[in-house]
Amino acid sequence: MRSREVLSVFLSVALLTWGGTTDLRAQESVLVNIDDLAPREVRAEAFELSSRTSLSIEAIGADNRRRRIGRNNWFSDTDYWRGNAWIIDADSREVVWELEDERGTRGRRDYEEYEGTLDLPAGRYIAYYSSFSGVQISGNIWNGRRTSRARYDDDGLSEEFRFTIRGQGQAIPFEDVRSMPERGATFVSFREIEYDEDERIGFRVERPTEITIYAIGESTDGSNYDYGWLMNTDTREIIWRLDNWESSHAGGADKNRKSRETLTLQPGNYAAAYVSDGSHDYGEWNSAPPHDPEYWGLTLAVADPNDRNQIETFPYENLPAGNIIAQLTEVRDDETLSAGFSLSEDMDVRVYAMGEMTRNSSYDFGWIIDANTREVVWEMEYRDTDHAGGDEKNRLIDEVLSLNAGNYMVHYTSDGSHSYRDWGSGSPMDPESWGITVLGLQGYNANAVSEYDDADNPSVLARLTGIRDHDYERQDFTLEDDASIRVYAVGEGQDRTMYDYAWIENSRGRTVWEMTYRSTEWAGGARKNRRFNEIITLPAGEYTVYYESDGSHSFNDWNGDPPSDPANYGVTVFRPGN
């Protein structure tokens, strides 16, 4: 064959091949085209495939490595890609492809460039792009509450970010896939949660029922910020919680956490809740968002849609006003509060207490004492608390306490920082409840509860409490007959020496009882806090009880951790058993 004929055949084949490629490319639709992004922007587009399809993907992003933005601004390494693209299945919400997982090529200005194909089955899909490449140059998005939108600069990096998908399919409105098909199974849906939200709902389960939980929120090793939980309201037991330990990474920033699991609920009453703080939420992310931002929140569904009629939802009030027996809440700095109640019959009560505590110290906390014996019957201790949202030192107890018929005093004390409406760091999930509330359980006998005022207690013979520095107090009392009396005293002592202490003298000036180091026990808080709580016997006669303090560590002016019963710092003398 002559050379001219060979060349002609070659050109013909080439033209046919090129034409076929052009025809094939022409048959592909642009399903997704995301480009020209802002320094901090999340964008989504949706598409649908009617059959298994091979898609062409082109993407440009940026990894998490340190780089210069402008002349003076540097990014430190982040725990997420600054420019990242991914695809999720709109029905299952599972990630089917992500740029961060692919091996692209390093391009200009350290861009990550990717071209490849992806084979997907028929279905509906969402393509996301997360552009978090900017340094904040003005504005403020968090100051207790959002005050303005911040402005960011990335020296033009995000303008080159791009995500394009082509294939045999069609683009569809994002609103069509904003949520997964519920198929009548969902009974709780707290979604697209924004800042400072508090969502709660109650539900009743008629027979053992399997449910699925899908929750996304914000949590770190030490704190939960946007999170949900399930509680058995009959027992006050938390049966599930979204936290850092019992969750997996949800994509984006490391603090994005996800839980997807199945539980079997027994018949009973339950509550579902989700709370958020003032930053990083569906309304405005302060770092890279999760893979499924529309489900930022908590969703509950029955595993079998036929079981939906086994669950009845109802409005849930966390602290029902009609059940409150005693309440000390919205506690501010440097407060010592108390309230009393009487029970004419044995009763189980619910104690809901929130305060500021660490593993080693208690700052804002509550306790309950038996007004007749002065014994502490309940105390807020760190080991029994859960995280209350916000800063890790915000602690919460929500439990059931069994009390005998009698008189009780509820106490709460706070230090000089981090309290209601003056939070030194992240506020708790339920700030108005900062303090302690005692409630009757559902169906409790309200007629068996009445108010109690410790000041009117007829059994009290003498009381010197709230002792301050350099106090020297005295009070007389008389015993008509020989009697056993209870002496309850809280003071300061160490190295076998008492510094704040009480004693009793008879009418001849003889000391008949004295608060010594050996006769006392630790009173909680600092080791130097000492307590005496015993019954002594005295003959009929006239007596004087004294209390003397030195120049440091006293009521509301502690130089160490306060005792567990700071309100009664001093001495009380009363007849027992009344």
C-alpha positions as CSV (number, residue, x, y, z in Angstrom):
1,M,0.0,0.0,0.0
2,R,1.3,3.4,-1.0
3,S,2.2,5.9,1.8
4,R,-0.6,8.3,0.8
5,E,-3.2,5.6,1.1
6,V,-1.8,4.5,4.5
7,L,-2.1,8.1,5.7
8,S,-5.6,8.4,4.5
9,V,-6.7,5.2,6.3
10,F,-5.0,6.5,9.5
11,L,-6.8,9.8,9.4
12,S,-10.1,8.1,8.7
13,V,-9.7,5.9,11.8
14,A,-8.6,8.8,13.9
15,L,-11.6,10.9,12.8
16,L,-14.0,8.1,13.6
17,T,-12.4,7.6,17.0
18,W,-12.5,11.3,17.8
19,G,-16.0,11.6,16.6
20,G,-17.1,8.6,18.8
21,T,-15.4,10.1,21.8
22,T,-17.1,13.4,21.1
23,D,-20.5,11.7,20.7
24,L,-20.0,9.8,24.0
25,R,-18.9,13.0,25.9
26,A,-21.9,14.8,24.4
27,Q,-24.2,12.2,25.8
28,E,-22.9,12.8,29.3
29,S,-24.8,15.4,31.4
30,V,-23.2,17.8,33.8
31,L,-24.8,16.6,37.0
32,V,-22.8,18.8,39.4
33,N,-20.8,22.0,38.8
34,I,-19.6,23.7,42.0
35,D,-17.0,26.4,41.5
36,D,-16.0,30.0,42.4
37,L,-16.4,29.4,46.2
38,A,-15.9,31.9,49.0
39,P,-13.2,31.4,51.7
40,R,-15.8,29.9,54.1
41,E,-18.7,28.3,52.2
42,V,-20.6,25.0,52.1
43,R,-22.4,24.2,48.9
44,A,-24.5,21.2,47.8
45,E,-26.0,20.0,44.6
46,A,-28.1,16.8,43.9
47,F,-28.4,14.3,41.1
48,E,-30.2,11.1,40.3
49,L,-29.1,8.0,38.4
50,S,-31.7,5.7,36.9
51,S,-29.3,2.8,36.4
52,R,-25.7,1.9,37.4
53,T,-23.5,4.5,35.8
54,S,-19.8,5.3,35.5
55,L,-19.3,9.0,36.4
56,S,-16.5,11.3,35.4
57,I,-15.2,13.4,38.4
58,E,-13.0,16.5,38.3
59,A,-12.1,18.2,41.6
60,I,-9.6,20.8,42.9
61,G,-9.1,21.2,46.6
62,A,-6.6,21.9,49.3
63,D,-5.3,19.7,52.1
64,N,-4.7,20.6,55.7
65,R,-1.0,21.6,55.6
66,R,0.3,25.0,56.8
67,R,0.5,27.7,54.2
68,R,0.7,31.5,53.9
69,I,-2.5,33.5,53.3
70,G,-1.5,37.0,52.1
71,R,1.6,38.7,53.4
72,N,1.1,38.4,57.2
73,N,-1.4,35.6,57.8
74,W,-0.4,32.0,58.3
75,F,-2.7,29.0,58.7
76,S,-1.4,26.4,61.1
77,D,-2.2,22.8,60.2
78,T,-5.8,21.9,60.6
79,D,-7.5,18.6,61.3
80,Y,-9.6,18.9,58.1
81,W,-9.0,19.7,54.4
82,R,-9.5,23.4,53.6
83,G,-11.0,22.5,50.3
84,N,-12.8,19.1,50.3
85,A,-15.5,17.5,48.1
86,W,-17.6,14.4,48.7
87,I,-20.7,12.5,47.7
88,I,-23.3,10.9,49.9
89,D,-26.1,8.5,49.1
90,A,-29.2,10.7,49.7
91,D,-31.2,7.7,51.1
92,S,-28.7,6.1,53.4
93,R,-26.7,9.3,54.1
94,E,-23.5,7.2,53.7
95,V,-20.4,8.7,52.0
96,V,-19.7,7.0,48.7
97,W,-16.7,9.2,47.6
98,E,-14.4,11.8,49.1
99,L,-11.6,13.9,47.6
100,E,-9.6,13.6,50.8
101,D,-9.3,9.9,50.3
102,E,-8.2,10.1,46.7
103,R,-4.6,10.3,45.3
104,G,-4.6,13.5,43.3
105,T,-1.7,15.5,41.9
106,R,-0.1,18.5,43.5
107,G,-0.9,21.6,41.4
108,R,-0.2,25.3,41.4
109,R,-0.2,26.9,44.9
110,D,-0.3,23.4,46.4
111,Y,-3.8,22.7,45.1
112,E,-4.9,19.0,45.1
113,E,-6.2,18.2,41.6
114,Y,-8.1,15.0,40.8
115,E,-9.6,13.5,37.7
116,G,-11.1,10.0,37.7
117,T,-14.2,7.9,37.4
118,L,-16.7,6.5,39.9
119,D,-19.2,3.7,39.4
120,L,-22.4,4.2,41.3
121,P,-25.7,2.2,41.3
122,A,-29.1,3.7,40.6
123,G,-30.2,6.2,43.3
124,R,-30.2,9.8,44.5
125,Y,-27.0,11.5,45.6
126,I,-25.8,14.7,47.1
127,A,-22.5,16.3,46.1
128,Y,-20.9,18.7,48.7
129,Y,-18.1,21.1,48.7
130,S,-16.6,22.5,51.9
131,S,-14.4,25.5,51.5
132,F,-12.7,26.5,54.8
133,S,-9.6,28.2,53.5
134,G,-9.9,31.7,55.0
135,V,-8.3,33.6,57.8
136,Q,-10.7,35.8,59.8
137,I,-9.9,39.4,59.1
138,S,-12.9,41.2,60.7
139,G,-16.2,40.6,62.6
140,N,-17.1,38.4,65.5
141,I,-19.3,35.3,65.3
142,W,-19.2,34.5,69.0
143,N,-19.5,36.7,72.0
144,G,-21.9,34.9,74.3
145,R,-24.3,35.1,71.3
146,R,-23.5,35.9,67.7
147,T,-23.1,39.6,67.2
148,S,-22.1,39.8,63.5
149,R,-20.8,37.7,60.6
150,A,-17.1,37.5,60.3
151,R,-15.2,38.2,57.1
152,Y,-12.5,35.9,55.8
153,D,-9.6,36.1,53.3
154,D,-7.7,33.3,51.7
155,D,-5.8,35.3,49.1
156,G,-7.9,33.8,46.3
157,L,-7.4,30.1,47.1
158,S,-11.1,29.3,47.2
159,E,-11.8,30.9,43.8
160,E,-10.0,28.0,42.2
161,F,-11.8,25.2,44.1
162,R,-14.0,23.2,41.8
163,F,-16.2,20.0,41.8
164,T,-17.6,18.7,38.5
165,I,-19.5,15.5,37.9
166,R,-20.6,14.2,34.5
167,G,-22.5,11.1,33.6
168,Q,-25.7,9.5,32.4
169,G,-28.2,11.0,34.8
170,Q,-30.0,14.2,35.8
171,A,-29.6,17.0,38.2
172,I,-32.4,17.3,40.7
173,P,-33.4,20.0,43.2
174,F,-31.5,19.8,46.5
175,E,-34.7,20.2,48.4
176,D,-35.8,16.8,47.1
177,V,-33.0,15.1,49.0
178,R,-32.6,17.4,52.0
179,S,-33.9,14.5,54.2
180,M,-33.8,10.7,53.8
181,P,-37.1,8.9,53.0
182,E,-38.9,8.4,56.3
183,R,-41.4,5.8,55.2
184,G,-43.5,6.5,58.2
185,A,-40.9,5.2,60.7
186,T,-39.5,8.5,62.1
187,F,-41.0,9.7,65.4
188,V,-38.4,12.2,66.5
189,S,-36.7,14.7,64.1
190,F,-34.5,17.4,65.5
191,R,-32.5,18.4,62.4
192,E,-30.5,21.4,61.0
193,I,-30.0,22.5,64.6
194,E,-28.7,26.0,64.9
195,Y,-27.1,27.8,67.9
196,D,-28.6,27.9,71.4
197,E,-31.4,25.5,70.7
198,D,-33.0,23.2,73.3
199,E,-35.2,20.5,71.7
200,R,-37.1,18.0,73.9
201,I,-40.0,15.6,73.4
202,G,-41.5,12.7,75.4
203,F,-42.6,9.4,74.1
204,R,-44.3,6.3,75.4
205,V,-43.4,2.8,74.3
206,E,-46.2,0.2,74.5
207,R,-44.2,-3.0,74.0
208,P,-40.5,-3.9,73.4
209,T,-39.6,-2.0,70.3
210,E,-36.4,-1.7,68.3
211,I,-35.4,1.9,67.3
212,T,-32.6,3.4,65.2
213,I,-30.7,6.5,66.3
214,Y,-29.0,8.8,63.9
215,A,-27.3,11.8,65.6
216,I,-24.6,14.3,64.6
217,G,-23.1,16.9,66.9
218,E,-20.0,18.6,68.3
219,S,-17.9,17.0,71.0
220,T,-14.2,16.8,72.1
221,D,-12.4,14.7,74.6
222,G,-13.4,17.0,77.5
223,S,-16.7,18.6,76.5
224,N,-20.0,18.1,74.6
225,Y,-21.3,21.2,72.9
226,D,-24.0,20.1,70.4
227,Y,-25.4,16.7,71.5
228,G,-28.4,14.7,72.3
229,W,-29.5,12.0,74.7
230,L,-32.3,9.6,75.6
231,M,-33.6,9.1,79.1
232,N,-36.0,6.7,80.7
233,T,-38.1,9.2,82.6
234,D,-39.5,6.6,84.9
235,T,-36.1,5.8,86.3
236,R,-34.2,9.0,85.2
237,E,-31.5,6.7,83.6
238,I,-29.7,8.1,80.6
239,I,-29.8,5.1,78.2
240,W,-27.9,6.8,75.3
241,R,-25.9,9.9,74.8
242,L,-24.0,11.4,71.9
243,D,-20.5,12.1,73.2
244,N,-16.9,11.8,72.1
245,W,-16.4,8.4,73.5
246,E,-19.4,6.6,72.1
247,S,-19.3,8.1,68.6
248,S,-17.3,8.1,65.4
249,H,-15.9,10.9,63.3
250,A,-18.7,12.5,61.2
251,G,-16.4,14.1,58.6
252,G,-14.8,17.5,58.4
253,A,-13.4,18.8,61.7
254,D,-12.5,16.2,64.3
255,K,-15.0,17.6,66.7
256,N,-17.9,16.6,64.4
257,R,-19.1,13.4,65.9
258,K,-21.7,10.8,64.7
259,S,-23.7,8.0,66.2
260,R,-25.8,5.5,64.3
261,E,-27.0,2.6,66.3
262,T,-30.0,0.4,67.2
263,L,-31.6,0.1,70.7
264,T,-34.4,-2.0,72.0
265,L,-36.7,0.0,74.3
266,Q,-38.8,-1.7,76.9
267,P,-42.3,-0.5,77.7
268,G,-42.2,2.8,79.6
269,N,-41.9,6.6,79.3
270,Y,-38.9,8.2,77.7
271,A,-37.6,11.6,76.7
272,A,-35.4,12.6,73.7
273,A,-33.4,15.8,73.8
274,Y,-30.9,17.8,71.8
275,V,-29.1,21.0,72.8
276,S,-26.6,23.2,71.1
277,D,-24.2,26.0,72.2
278,G,-23.5,29.3,70.5
279,S,-21.1,28.3,67.8
280,H,-20.4,25.7,65.1
281,D,-23.8,24.6,64.0
282,Y,-26.0,24.3,60.9
283,G,-26.5,28.0,60.8
284,E,-22.8,28.9,60.7
285,W,-19.9,26.5,60.9
286,N,-16.7,27.8,62.4
287,S,-14.7,24.9,60.9
288,A,-15.3,22.2,58.3
289,P,-18.8,20.8,58.6
290,P,-19.7,17.1,58.8
291,H,-20.4,14.9,55.8
292,D,-24.2,15.1,56.4
293,P,-24.8,18.7,57.7
294,E,-28.6,18.5,57.2
295,Y,-28.8,15.9,59.9
296,W,-27.0,18.0,62.5
297,G,-29.2,17.0,65.4
298,L,-31.0,13.8,66.5
299,T,-33.4,11.6,64.5
300,L,-35.2,8.5,66.0
301,A,-37.1,5.9,63.9
302,V,-38.6,2.5,64.6
303,A,-36.6,-0.2,62.9
304,D,-39.8,-1.8,61.6
305,P,-42.3,0.8,60.2
306,N,-45.1,-1.5,61.4
307,D,-44.1,-0.7,65.0
308,R,-44.7,3.0,64.6
309,N,-48.1,2.7,66.3
310,Q,-46.4,1.3,69.4
311,I,-44.9,4.7,70.2
312,E,-46.9,7.8,71.2
313,T,-45.1,11.2,71.5
314,F,-46.1,14.0,73.8
315,P,-44.8,17.4,74.9
316,Y,-42.0,17.0,77.5
317,E,-41.4,19.5,80.3
318,N,-38.0,18.9,81.9
319,L,-39.0,20.4,85.3
320,P,-42.8,20.3,85.5
321,A,-43.9,23.3,87.5
322,G,-46.7,21.3,89.2
323,N,-44.2,18.8,90.5
324,I,-41.7,21.1,92.1
325,I,-41.2,20.5,95.8
326,A,-38.3,22.9,96.4
327,Q,-36.2,24.9,93.9
328,L,-33.0,27.1,94.1
329,T,-32.1,28.0,90.5
330,E,-30.7,30.8,88.4
331,V,-28.0,31.0,91.1
332,R,-25.5,33.9,90.8
333,D,-22.0,34.5,92.2
334,D,-21.3,34.2,95.9
335,E,-24.8,33.0,96.9
336,T,-25.7,30.6,99.7
337,L,-29.4,29.6,99.4
338,S,-31.7,27.2,101.2
339,A,-35.3,26.0,101.1
340,G,-37.2,23.5,103.3
341,F,-39.9,20.9,102.8
342,S,-41.7,18.3,104.9
343,L,-42.9,14.9,103.9
344,S,-45.8,13.2,105.8
345,E,-45.0,9.9,104.2
346,D,-42.1,8.1,102.6
347,M,-41.6,9.3,99.1
348,D,-39.3,8.9,96.0
349,V,-38.3,12.3,94.7
350,R,-36.4,13.5,91.7
351,V,-33.3,15.6,92.3
352,Y,-32.1,17.8,89.3
353,A,-28.9,19.7,90.2
354,M,-26.5,21.6,88.0
355,G,-23.3,23.2,89.1
356,E,-19.6,23.9,88.7
357,M,-17.3,21.0,89.6
358,T,-14.0,19.3,88.7
359,R,-12.6,16.0,89.8
360,N,-10.7,17.7,92.6
361,S,-12.9,20.7,93.6
362,S,-16.6,21.8,94.0
363,Y,-17.4,25.4,93.4
364,D,-21.2,25.6,92.7
365,F,-23.1,22.7,94.2
366,G,-26.1,21.5,96.2
367,W,-27.0,19.1,99.0
368,I,-30.0,18.0,101.1
369,I,-30.0,17.4,104.9
370,D,-32.3,15.8,107.4
371,A,-33.5,18.9,109.4
372,N,-33.8,16.8,112.6
373,T,-30.5,14.9,112.5
374,R,-28.5,17.4,110.4
375,E,-27.2,14.4,108.4
376,V,-26.5,14.9,104.8
377,V,-29.0,12.6,102.9
378,W,-27.9,13.7,99.4
379,E,-24.9,15.5,98.1
380,M,-23.8,16.6,94.7
381,E,-20.5,14.8,94.1
382,Y,-18.5,14.9,90.9
383,R,-18.3,11.1,90.5
384,D,-22.1,11.0,90.2
385,T,-22.4,13.8,87.7
386,D,-22.7,14.0,83.9
387,H,-21.5,16.7,81.6
388,A,-24.1,19.5,81.5
389,G,-23.0,21.0,78.2
390,G,-20.6,23.8,77.4
391,D,-17.5,23.8,79.5
392,E,-16.5,20.4,81.0
393,K,-16.8,21.9,84.5
394,N,-20.6,22.3,84.1
395,R,-21.9,19.2,85.8
396,L,-25.4,17.7,86.1
397,I,-27.2,15.1,88.3
398,D,-30.7,13.9,87.5
399,E,-31.7,11.0,89.7
400,V,-34.3,9.6,92.0
401,L,-33.8,9.7,95.8
402,S,-35.8,7.7,98.4
403,L,-36.7,9.8,101.5
404,N,-38.4,8.9,104.7
405,A,-41.2,11.0,106.1
406,G,-39.7,14.0,107.9
407,N,-38.3,17.5,107.5
408,Y,-35.6,18.4,105.0
409,M,-33.5,21.4,104.0
410,V,-32.2,21.9,100.5
411,H,-29.0,24.0,100.2
412,Y,-27.0,25.4,97.4
413,T,-23.8,27.5,97.4
414,S,-21.7,29.2,94.7
415,D,-18.3,30.8,94.5
416,G,-17.3,34.1,92.9
417,S,-17.2,33.1,89.2
418,H,-19.0,31.2,86.5
419,S,-22.7,31.4,87.4
420,Y,-26.0,32.2,85.9
421,R,-25.8,35.0,83.3
422,D,-22.1,35.5,84.1
423,W,-20.5,32.4,82.7
424,G,-16.7,32.5,82.8
425,S,-16.6,29.9,80.0
426,G,-19.1,27.9,78.0
427,S,-22.6,28.0,79.4
428,P,-24.5,24.8,80.3
429,M,-27.3,23.4,78.1
430,D,-30.0,24.5,80.6
431,P,-28.7,27.7,82.2
432,E,-32.0,28.7,83.9
433,S,-31.8,25.5,86.0
434,W,-28.3,26.3,87.4
435,G,-28.9,25.3,91.0
436,I,-31.0,22.5,92.5
437,T,-34.6,21.4,92.0
438,V,-36.5,18.7,94.0
439,L,-39.6,17.3,92.3
440,G,-42.2,14.8,92.9
441,L,-42.4,11.9,90.4
442,Q,-45.3,11.5,88.1
443,G,-48.5,10.8,90.1
444,Y,-46.9,11.7,93.5
445,N,-49.1,12.5,96.4
446,A,-48.9,16.3,96.6
447,N,-50.9,16.4,99.8
448,A,-48.0,14.6,101.6
449,V,-45.7,17.6,100.9
450,S,-45.6,21.0,102.7
451,E,-43.2,23.8,103.2
452,Y,-40.7,23.7,106.0
453,D,-38.9,26.7,107.6
454,D,-35.9,25.7,109.6
455,A,-36.0,29.0,111.5
456,D,-39.3,28.0,113.0
457,N,-38.1,24.6,114.0
458,P,-39.3,24.3,117.7
459,S,-36.6,21.8,118.4
460,V,-33.8,24.3,117.9
461,L,-32.5,25.6,121.2
462,A,-29.7,27.8,119.9
463,R,-28.2,28.6,116.5
464,L,-25.0,30.5,115.6
465,T,-24.4,30.1,111.9
466,G,-23.0,32.0,109.0
467,I,-19.9,32.7,111.0
468,R,-17.4,35.2,109.5
469,D,-13.8,36.1,110.3
470,H,-13.0,37.3,113.8
471,D,-16.5,36.4,115.1
472,Y,-17.2,35.8,118.8
473,E,-20.8,34.8,119.2
474,R,-22.9,33.5,122.1
475,Q,-26.5,32.4,122.7
476,D,-28.2,31.2,125.9
477,F,-30.6,28.3,126.2
478,T,-32.4,26.5,129.1
479,L,-33.1,22.9,129.8
480,E,-36.1,22.4,132.1
481,D,-35.2,18.7,132.7
482,D,-32.2,16.5,132.1
483,A,-32.1,16.0,128.4
484,S,-30.2,14.5,125.4
485,I,-29.5,17.2,122.8
486,R,-27.9,17.2,119.4
487,V,-25.0,19.5,118.7
488,Y,-24.2,20.1,115.1
489,A,-21.1,22.3,114.5
490,V,-18.9,23.0,111.5
491,G,-15.5,24.7,111.8
492,E,-11.9,24.8,110.9
493,G,-9.1,22.7,112.4
494,Q,-5.8,21.1,111.4
495,D,-2.7,19.7,113.0
496,R,-4.9,18.7,115.9
497,T,-5.8,22.3,116.6
498,M,-9.2,24.0,116.1
499,Y,-9.3,27.6,114.7
500,D,-13.0,28.1,114.2
501,Y,-14.9,26.1,116.9
502,A,-17.8,26.0,119.4
503,W,-18.2,25.1,123.1
504,I,-21.0,25.1,125.8
505,E,-20.7,26.5,129.3
506,N,-23.1,26.0,132.2
507,S,-24.4,28.8,134.4
508,R,-21.2,28.6,136.6
509,G,-19.0,29.1,133.6
510,R,-17.8,25.5,133.4
511,T,-17.3,24.1,130.0
512,V,-19.6,21.0,129.6
513,W,-18.8,20.4,125.9
514,E,-16.1,21.5,123.5
515,M,-15.5,21.0,119.8
516,T,-12.0,19.5,119.7
517,Y,-10.1,18.2,116.7
518,R,-10.3,14.6,118.0
519,S,-14.1,14.7,118.5
520,T,-14.7,16.0,114.9
521,E,-14.7,14.4,111.4
522,W,-13.9,15.7,108.0
523,A,-16.7,18.0,106.8
524,G,-16.0,17.9,103.1
525,G,-14.1,20.3,100.9
526,A,-10.6,21.2,102.3
527,R,-9.3,18.7,104.8
528,K,-9.3,21.4,107.5
529,N,-13.1,21.6,107.4
530,R,-14.3,19.7,110.5
531,R,-17.7,18.7,111.7
532,F,-19.3,17.5,115.0
533,N,-22.7,15.9,114.9
534,E,-23.6,13.9,118.0
535,I,-26.0,13.6,120.8
536,I,-24.8,14.7,124.3
537,T,-26.7,14.5,127.6
538,L,-26.9,17.5,130.0
539,P,-28.7,18.0,133.3
540,A,-31.4,20.6,133.7
541,G,-30.1,24.1,133.9
542,E,-29.1,27.3,132.0
543,Y,-26.4,27.1,129.4
544,T,-24.5,29.3,126.9
545,V,-23.2,28.2,123.5
546,Y,-20.2,30.1,122.1
547,Y,-18.5,30.2,118.7
548,E,-15.2,31.8,118.0
549,S,-13.4,32.2,114.6
550,D,-9.9,33.4,113.6
551,G,-9.1,35.7,110.7
552,S,-9.4,33.4,107.7
553,H,-11.5,30.7,106.1
554,S,-15.1,31.4,107.1
555,F,-18.6,31.7,105.7
556,N,-18.5,33.0,102.1
557,D,-14.8,33.9,102.5
558,W,-13.1,30.6,102.2
559,N,-9.4,30.3,101.5
560,G,-9.8,26.7,100.6
561,D,-12.6,24.5,99.4
562,P,-15.7,25.2,101.5
563,P,-17.3,22.4,103.6
564,S,-20.1,20.4,102.2
565,D,-22.6,22.3,104.4
566,P,-21.3,25.9,104.3
567,A,-24.6,27.4,105.2
568,N,-24.4,25.9,108.7
569,Y,-20.8,27.0,109.3
570,G,-21.1,27.6,113.1
571,V,-23.1,25.6,115.7
572,T,-26.7,24.5,116.1
573,V,-28.1,23.0,119.3
574,F,-31.5,21.3,119.2
575,R,-33.6,18.5,120.6
576,P,-33.3,15.4,118.5
577,G,-36.2,13.4,117.1
578,N,-38.7,16.3,116.7
